[in-house]
Amino acid sequence: MDIREKTAKYFDLWSLPYDDISFYLDHIPSINSSVLELGCGTGRVLSQLVNHCDSYHGIDNSKAMIDPCIINVVA
């Protein structure tokens, strides 16, 4: 397991619980909007936004982060 896989495995456990979802929801103009999250990591934010927009996309430079993101967003 390389460092990126280790980071992805523990990222959500280490990250502090921020109440930032309401901030992002306030900036989605309508349900028909599209969301692009740069540096989406494991999908902590993106998974909370999917029901509030028409389309959503997440980009991260680590495949080890994208794999859990896909699981978190689809689940």
TORKOL-4160 file (C-alpha; in steps of 0.2 Angstrom, whole numbers, padded with zeros to 4 digits, m for minus):
75
<pt num="1" X="0000" Y="0000" Z="0000"/>
<pt num="2" X="0008" Y="0017" Z="m0005"/>
<pt num="3" X="0006" Y="0033" Z="0004"/>
<pt num="4" X="m0009" Y="0039" Z="m0007"/>
<pt num="5" X="m0018" Y="0023" Z="m0003"/>
<pt num="6" X="m0014" Y="0025" Z="0016"/>
<pt num="7" X="m0020" Y="0043" Z="0015"/>
<pt num="8" X="m0036" Y="0039" Z="0006"/>
<pt num="9" X="m0040" Y="0025" Z="0019"/>
<pt num="10" X="m0038" Y="0037" Z="0034"/>
<pt num="11" X="m0043" Y="0054" Z="0026"/>
<pt num="12" X="m0061" Y="0054" Z="0033"/>
<pt num="13" X="m0055" Y="0048" Z="0050"/>
<pt num="14" X="m0042" Y="0062" Z="0051"/>
<pt num="15" X="m0052" Y="0076" Z="0044"/>
<pt num="16" X="m0060" Y="0088" Z="0056"/>
<pt num="17" X="m0079" Y="0089" Z="0056"/>
<pt num="18" X="m0083" Y="0106" Z="0048"/>
<pt num="19" X="m0100" Y="0112" Z="0045"/>
<pt num="20" X="m0096" Y="0118" Z="0028"/>
<pt num="21" X="m0110" Y="0109" Z="0018"/>
<pt num="22" X="m0123" Y="0123" Z="0022"/>
<pt num="23" X="m0110" Y="0135" Z="0014"/>
<pt num="24" X="m0110" Y="0126" Z="m0002"/>
<pt num="25" X="m0128" Y="0123" Z="m0003"/>
<pt num="26" X="m0131" Y="0142" Z="m0001"/>
<pt num="27" X="m0120" Y="0144" Z="m0017"/>
<pt num="28" X="m0130" Y="0132" Z="m0028"/>
<pt num="29" X="m0142" Y="0143" Z="m0037"/>
<pt num="30" X="m0155" Y="0130" Z="m0042"/>
<pt num="31" X="m0158" Y="0112" Z="m0042"/>
<pt num="32" X="m0154" Y="0112" Z="m0061"/>
<pt num="33" X="m0136" Y="0118" Z="m0058"/>
<pt num="34" X="m0120" Y="0109" Z="m0061"/>
<pt num="35" X="m0107" Y="0107" Z="m0048"/>
<pt num="36" X="m0088" Y="0104" Z="m0051"/>
<pt num="37" X="m0078" Y="0100" Z="m0036"/>
<pt num="38" X="m0059" Y="0102" Z="m0038"/>
<pt num="39" X="m0049" Y="0091" Z="m0026"/>
<pt num="40" X="m0064" Y="0081" Z="m0021"/>
<pt num="41" X="m0054" Y="0068" Z="m0011"/>
<pt num="42" X="m0065" Y="0055" Z="m0004"/>
<pt num="43" X="m0081" Y="0064" Z="m0009"/>
<pt num="44" X="m0086" Y="0071" Z="0009"/>
<pt num="45" X="m0093" Y="0087" Z="0001"/>
<pt num="46" X="m0099" Y="0080" Z="m0015"/>
<pt num="47" X="m0109" Y="0066" Z="m0008"/>
<pt num="48" X="m0119" Y="0079" Z="0002"/>
<pt num="49" X="m0122" Y="0090" Z="m0014"/>
<pt num="50" X="m0128" Y="0076" Z="m0026"/>
<pt num="51" X="m0147" Y="0078" Z="m0021"/>
<pt num="52" X="m0146" Y="0097" Z="m0023"/>
<pt num="53" X="m0140" Y="0099" Z="m0041"/>
<pt num="54" X="m0144" Y="0092" Z="m0058"/>
<pt num="55" X="m0126" Y="0086" Z="m0062"/>
<pt num="56" X="m0110" Y="0084" Z="m0052"/>
<pt num="57" X="m0092" Y="0081" Z="m0056"/>
<pt num="58" X="m0077" Y="0078" Z="m0045"/>
<pt num="59" X="m0059" Y="0079" Z="m0049"/>
<pt num="60" X="m0044" Y="0074" Z="m0039"/>
<pt num="61" X="m0026" Y="0069" Z="m0044"/>
<pt num="62" X="m0026" Y="0054" Z="m0033"/>
<pt num="63" X="m0034" Y="0038" Z="m0040"/>
<pt num="64" X="m0033" Y="0032" Z="m0022"/>
<pt num="65" X="m0045" Y="0046" Z="m0017"/>
<pt num="66" X="m0057" Y="0045" Z="m0032"/>
<pt num="67" X="m0061" Y="0026" Z="m0029"/>
<pt num="68" X="m0069" Y="0030" Z="m0012"/>
<pt num="69" X="m0077" Y="0046" Z="m0019"/>
<pt num="70" X="m0086" Y="0035" Z="m0032"/>
<pt num="71" X="m0092" Y="0024" Z="m0018"/>
<pt num="72" X="m0097" Y="0038" Z="m0007"/>
<pt num="73" X="m0106" Y="0048" Z="m0020"/>
<pt num="74" X="m0116" Y="0033" Z="m0027"/>
<pt num="75" X="m0120" Y="0025" Z="m0010"/>
